């Protein structure tokens, strides 16, 4: 049978839409946040807070009137989700039985097996203290050996991290962004506190990798599986999983305009792809109101799945590198540059800062793509609306663009943004 063929525009809109970023926000409130997190499959967390944390920016782009306190409530009070992994992600709590297999894989890995073998007394001490005193964070332990490690500066911090990574503990809550741990059995809802069979877990993650990416190259299926399963399957294993996914009808192969290789998508997503290829917006994706990415830009998070890890290059023909860890002299753009989504394209990037002393959102840099914007006046209005919503999310009282040129053009945009802020007009 001939593979389905889709245009690059369809691929772009599908990935954006499946992630809830296009054509506009379709979720609101706590129930909407829960649905967004489930549909997205995984949202990466990051502690850095220049304007807001990456995961909060990602959820703001999907959920109307989102605030970080909403996420803390659904994660650490309602226990609908949990955060886990060396590359830290948010996952639905109902997936915990499957995640217990990767947790065991980590326990058996050479690095952490060696750590456990050389620190049995320390680990027993941590278990005992948590059982007796928990919930506890790293700051609750003093007088232990100092270490040099990315994961902590004390042996106790590494021990706590090991117990979390291997599934003995979970995050009870966070203070700022600091982990506060407790024993898993005290946190996980009983109906999810068991270990799924390893083969079921890997089958689940094979499907999840497709749902998470939306579209995945066949040759990257092994990498997609290893991303979740915490082990590196061979090419032969990946071929077996490919055969299983397609033979049982869970996945379909397709071609994307301009690309030679074959791609995979979930069979359940075929109606969405068909609607998009016919230039229709799927009914389930319709925004809550008249605001869309055509009328109001969205700023994408640095770790956004739709644009991070090189995806912006092939999907949008847009180069994006998060330069926050580069030396200043080596940066091409800015410290915390965010891509700007306008319609279904990435058309520019800006470098924002939140001045918390004055509650001012400052734009320190703006770089546009050549010939990416058609109607300049329409884009200026959409940018002003997007900046106003972003400033409101940050609880900023005004937007300052004085660092940008040309001054007249940016003054008009700033006035438009400030006029839309809840506090009313503010000087540009």
N, C-alpha and C positions, 0 to 999 in steps of 0.2 A: 504494500500500500504506500502511496506517495505521502511523504511527510507534509504536514500543514506548513504553510509559508505565511509569515506575517511581516509587515513593514517595520522599520526601525521606530517609527512614530508609535505604532501599536505596542511594541516592546517597551518603549519609554513610558507611555501612559499606563500600561498594565502594571509595571513595577511601582510607579508612583501611586496609582490607584489602589493596588492591593495593600500598600502600606498606609493608606489613608491620607496621602499628601495631595491628591488631585482628584477631582477638580476643585475641592474646597473641604472645609471641616465638616464632617458628617457625624461627629460624636460630641456630646456635652455631658457635664455632670459626672458624678461618681460612677454611675452605671455605664456611661460612655467611655470613661477612662478604662474600666475593666474590659470592655469590649475591644477597645483599641489595643490594649496590651495583649489580649488573646489573639487578635487578628494579625498583629505584627510578628508574633511568634517569639521574638526576643528583642529587647532594647538594651543597648550597651550603656553602662554607667561609667562615669568618670568624676573624680573628686574636684578637678580644677574649676574654679568659679570666678571667671573674669567678668562676665555679665550674668551668666547663669550656667549651671552645669549642663553638660551635653545632653544627658537623658531628659532633663527638664525642658530644654529647647526642643528636643525631638517630640515630646508629648504636647507641648504648647502648639506645635505646628499641626497637630492632629485633633486636639480636643478643645472645644471652645471654652474660654475662660478658665483654662487649667491653671492650677497653682501647685507648687511642690508639696504642700501639706496634704493635698489630695492623694498623692502617690504614697506618702508615708502612712496614711490611714489605710489604704487598701492592702499595703504590704505588711505592715507591722501590727495593725490592730485587727483587721478582718482576715489576715493571712490568706488572701487570694493569690498572692505571688511571693516568690522568694528570689534573692539575689545570690549568684553563685559563679565561681570560675576564676581562673587566673586572668583571662579577659572577661571582666565582670559584666554579667548580663542579668536581666530580669526575666524570670520564667514563670508560667502559671504553676501554682502549687499542685494542681492535679497531675502535673508531669513528674512529681518527685519520685514515684516508684521507678520510672525509667532512668532518672538521673542517678539513682543509687548504683547502677552499673558503672557509669563513668567515675563515680566517686571511688568505687572499689578498684577500678583500673589505676587511678592515681595512687592509691595505697600500695599497689603492687609495683609501681614504677621504680626504677633503680634509685633515683634521687630520694624519693620520700621513704622508700623501704630502708635505705641507709640511715636516713634521719631517725626513723622510729627505732632502728636497731641500736643506735648510739645514744638515744635519749629516753630510754624506757621509764626511768624514775621521774624525769621532768614531765612526761606525758601523763603518767599516773597522778602526779601532783595536780596538774591542770584539771584532769577529770574530777578529782576529789574536790577541788576548790569550786568548780562550777556546780557540782552536785550539792555542795554545802552552802555556797554563797551566791550562786548565779542569779541573774545575768551579770556578766563581767566583761570588761574591756581590758585592753593591754595596759592602760594606766593604773589598773587596780593591782598590778604586780610590781613590786620594787625589790631591789637587792639581788637581782639575778645577773647572769653573765651578759656582757655587752657583745654584740656581734655586728658584722658588717654585711648587710643583706638588703636587697631591694624590698623584701617583704617585712622588714622590721629591724630594729636596732637592739633588741634583747632576745635572749633565747626563749623567753616566755611568749613573745609575740610570734615567733616562728612555730612554737608548739601550738598556740591557739589557731594559727593559720592552718597547720597540718590537720588538726581535729576538724576544722571547718571544711577543708578541701576534701577530706576523706569521708565526710558525712556524719561524723559523730556529733557535731554541733551545727547550728544554723544561726543566722543573724536574728537576734531578738528585736533589736532596733538600732538606730544610729544616733549618735550625738554629734551634730555637724555631719561629718561623713565618717567618723570613727565607728568601727564595728563594735557592737556590744553582743557578745555571744551567750548562748545557753544551749543546753543539751537538746538534741533533735527531738527526742520524745516529748519534751515540754512545749515545743513550738509547732511541729507538724500536726495537722489534724489527723486523728487516728485512722480515718479511712484512706489516707494517702501514705501512711508510715509503714510501707512494706517494700520489698525488693522485687521488681518485675523480672521474669526470666531474661537472661542475657539476649537470647535471640529475638524476643519481643521488643526489648529495648532498642536493639540495633535496627529492627524493622521500623520502629517508631521514628528513630532519628534519620533514617534514610528518607522517609516521607517528609519529616520536618525540615530537612535541609532544602527540599524543593519549595515548601511553603514559605520558608524564611527568605530565600533568594527570589522567589517568583519565577524566574527563568534561570536555569543553570546549565552550563555547557556539559555535555556528556563526559568530556575528559576531566571535568572538575568534580564529578560525583564523589570520588574517593575523598577529596579534600573537604567537600561539604559534609560527608559522614564523619570524618575525623574531627571536624570542628566541634561537633556535639559529643561524639562517642569517646573522646579522649584516648584514641589509639589510631594508628596509621594503617588502614587496610591496604592490602596489596592490590595491584591492578586486576589480578584474577578475582579477588573478592568483590572489587567494584563492578567487574563485568557480571558477576553473579547477581549483585543487587540491581544492576540495570535490567537484567533479564527478568528478575522477579517483579520489579516495579512496572515494567511494560506488559509482562505476560498476564498479570492479574488485573490490568486495567487501571492501576493507580496513577500511572504517568504516561505521557505521550511525548513522542519526539517531534520536533518542528525545526524549521529553518527561519532565520532572521535575515532580512534584506541586508546585503553587504557583508555577510559572514559566511565562511565556508563550512564550518563545523555544524554539527547537530546540537540542538538544545533540548532540554527537558522542561516540562511543565506538568503540574497536576492535572489529571483528566477532569477533575471537578471544576477547573478554571477555564475549560474550553468555551462555555457560554460567554464568559467575560471577554475572552480574546476575540470571539466571533463578533460581539457587539462593537468592540473597539475597532476591529478591522472594517466594520461597516460605518465607521465614524459616528457611533452612538455612544452615549454615556450609560453604563449599566445602571439600572434603577436603584440598586442597593448602594451605589456610590453618590447619589445625589446629595449636595450639601444641605445643611440645615437651613440656610437662608440664601440670599442673593449674592453673598460674598464668595467669590471664587478666586483662584490664582490668576485669572485674567483681570480682575478688578482690584486685587489686593495681593501684593507679593508675600511670599513666605520665606523666612530665613531658615535655612537648613542647618541642623546641628553638625558639629565637626565629625561626629562618629555616626552620622546618618547612613543606614544601610544602602539607601538609594544612590548615594554619591561618594561614600568613603571607599577605601581600599581599591582605588583605581576605577571604580564603576563609573564615575563621572566622565572618564575619558571615552569609553566606548559607547556609553548610553546617551551622553549629552554633547560629545565632542567638546568637553569643558575640562580643562586641567585644574585639578584641585589637590592641594597638598596642605595638610594641617601643619603649620610651621611653628607651632608653639614650643616644640623642643629643639628648634634650630637656633644657633647663635644669631643675634640680631643682624649681623653683617651678612649672613647667608640667606636671609629671608627675601623672597621675591615680592611678597605682598605684606602681610602683617602678622602680628602675634596671634590673634584669635579670629582669623578671617572666616566669615560664614558665606556660603554660596546663597545666591538670591534666585528663588524659583518664581518665574513669571510665566503664566500659562503652563505649558508642559516643558519648558526649557530653562536651563540655567543660563542667565544672561549677564550676571555681574557678581561681584563679591565685595563685601565691606568688612572693615575692621572696627568693631564696636568696643567701647569701654563703658562701664557703669561707675560713675562718680557717686559713691554712696554718701559722701559728706554733703553733697548738694542735691542728691536724687536726680542726677542729670545723665541721660544717655548721650554719650559723645561718640561721634563717628570720626575716626582718625584716618581712615583711608577708604577709597572707593575705586574699584577697577571694573570696567565694563568690557564685555566681549565685542570685538569688531562686528558691526552689521547685525547684531543679535536683536536689536530693539527696533521695531518698525515705527509705531506711533509714539513719538517722544512725549507728547502731552499726556497720553493715556498712561504711559509707564510712570511718569512723574506723579500722577495721582495715585496709581497703584502702590508706588513706593512710599508715598506719604501715609497712606492707610496702613501699610504693613509696618512701618516704623512706629506709628501711633499704637497699633495693637501690641507690638513688641515692648514699647516703653510702658504701656499699661500693665503688661505681664510682669515687668521688672519693678513696677510701682515707682517709676521715674516720673518726675513732674514736668520735665521738658526734654526736648531733643536739641542738641547743640551740634551744628555742622560747620562751625567757624574754621575748622582745620581744612576744609575742603574748598576746592575751586572748580569752576568759576563761582564767585561769591553770590552773584545775583540769582543764578539758577538754583543753587542750594538753599539760599534764603527763602525762595518760594516753596521749595519742598519742605523745609523745616516749619514754615508758617502753616502749611497744610497739615503736617503731622501734629504740631502743637495745638492747633485749633480742634483736633479730634480727641485730645486727651481729656480725661474726666474733669481735670482741674480747669479746663478752658484754655484760652490762648495764653501762650508764653512767648517771651521775646526770643527771636532766632539768634 
